[in-house]
């Protein structure tokens, strides 16, 4: 038996009385990006950096403490970190679904 098949008598085809004896179990790479906590943390921190960059100013006409170049540098570094974390998360995680359904997110 290979990793993509299930034994006879199990799976959706057997439970629903389908004609097929076996069902192939397929996988997607991982969850969609917007369903992950990394994405929402990334968005919140980027918004926070943009707000901080806009609101922090120097003393009475002095130099800007948190200038635009620093803001965009921090956002770029954060983006690189997010991309690396998503790549690592997607490298070994699989989201299984049955071939008959084709829908990995069905609730029924």
C-alpha positions as CSV (number, residue, x, y, z in Angstrom):
1,X,0.0,0.0,0.0
2,X,1.4,3.4,-0.9
3,X,1.1,6.6,1.0
4,X,-1.5,8.0,-1.4
5,X,-4.0,5.2,-1.0
6,X,-6.1,4.0,1.9
7,X,-7.1,0.4,2.6
8,X,-10.3,-1.0,1.2
9,X,-13.4,-0.4,3.2
10,X,-12.3,3.0,4.5
11,X,-12.6,6.5,3.2
12,X,-15.5,8.5,1.7
13,X,-16.2,5.9,-1.1
14,X,-16.8,3.1,1.4
15,X,-18.9,5.3,3.8
16,X,-21.2,6.6,1.1
17,X,-21.7,3.3,-0.7
18,X,-19.8,4.5,-3.8
19,X,-18.8,2.1,-6.5
20,X,-15.1,2.5,-5.9
21,X,-13.4,0.3,-3.3
22,X,-10.6,2.8,-2.6
23,X,-10.2,6.5,-2.6
24,X,-7.0,8.3,-3.3
25,X,-5.9,10.7,-0.5
26,X,-4.2,13.8,-2.0
27,X,-2.6,16.7,-0.3
28,X,-2.1,20.4,-0.8
29,X,1.1,22.1,0.3
30,X,-0.3,23.9,3.4
31,X,-2.9,26.5,4.5
32,X,-3.6,29.6,2.5
33,X,-1.5,32.5,3.5
34,X,-4.4,34.6,4.9
35,X,-5.3,31.7,7.3
36,X,-2.0,31.8,9.2
37,X,-1.1,33.7,12.3
38,X,2.2,34.8,10.6
39,X,0.3,36.8,8.0
40,X,-1.8,38.7,10.5
41,X,1.2,39.4,12.7
42,X,3.1,40.6,9.7
43,X,0.3,43.0,8.7
44,X,-0.1,44.4,12.2
45,X,3.7,45.0,12.6
46,X,3.9,46.7,9.1
47,X,1.0,49.0,10.0
48,X,2.6,49.7,13.3
49,X,6.0,50.6,11.7
50,X,4.2,52.9,9.2
51,X,2.3,54.6,12.0
52,X,5.5,55.0,14.1
53,X,7.4,56.3,11.1
54,X,4.7,58.9,10.4
55,X,4.2,60.0,14.0
56,X,7.8,60.1,15.5
57,X,9.5,63.4,14.8
58,X,12.6,65.2,15.9
59,X,12.6,68.1,18.5
60,X,11.2,71.4,17.2
61,X,12.6,71.4,13.7
62,X,15.3,68.9,14.4
63,X,16.2,65.9,12.4
64,X,13.6,63.2,12.0
65,X,14.5,60.3,14.4
66,X,12.6,57.6,12.5
67,X,13.1,58.6,8.9
68,X,11.5,57.0,5.8
69,X,14.7,55.1,4.9
70,X,14.6,53.3,8.3
71,X,10.9,52.6,8.0
72,X,11.3,51.0,4.6
73,X,14.4,49.1,5.7
74,X,12.5,47.6,8.7
75,X,9.6,46.7,6.5
76,X,11.9,45.1,3.9
77,X,13.6,43.0,6.7
78,X,10.2,42.0,8.1
79,X,9.1,41.0,4.6
80,X,12.2,38.8,4.1
81,X,11.6,37.2,7.5
82,X,7.9,36.5,6.6
83,X,8.8,35.0,3.3
84,X,11.4,32.7,4.9
85,X,9.0,31.6,7.6
86,X,6.3,30.8,5.0
87,X,8.8,28.9,2.9
88,X,9.9,26.8,6.0
89,X,6.2,26.3,7.0
90,X,5.3,25.1,3.5
91,X,8.2,22.8,3.1
92,X,7.0,19.8,5.1
93,X,3.3,20.4,5.9
94,X,0.5,18.8,3.9
95,X,-3.2,19.4,4.1
96,X,-5.0,16.1,3.1
97,X,-8.2,15.8,1.2
98,X,-10.0,13.0,-0.7
99,X,-9.9,12.7,-4.5
100,X,-13.7,12.4,-4.8
101,X,-14.3,15.7,-3.0
102,X,-11.6,17.7,-4.4
103,X,-12.3,20.3,-1.7
104,X,-9.8,20.3,1.1
105,X,-11.8,22.8,3.1
106,X,-15.3,21.1,3.1
107,X,-17.0,20.9,6.5
108,X,-19.3,18.0,5.5
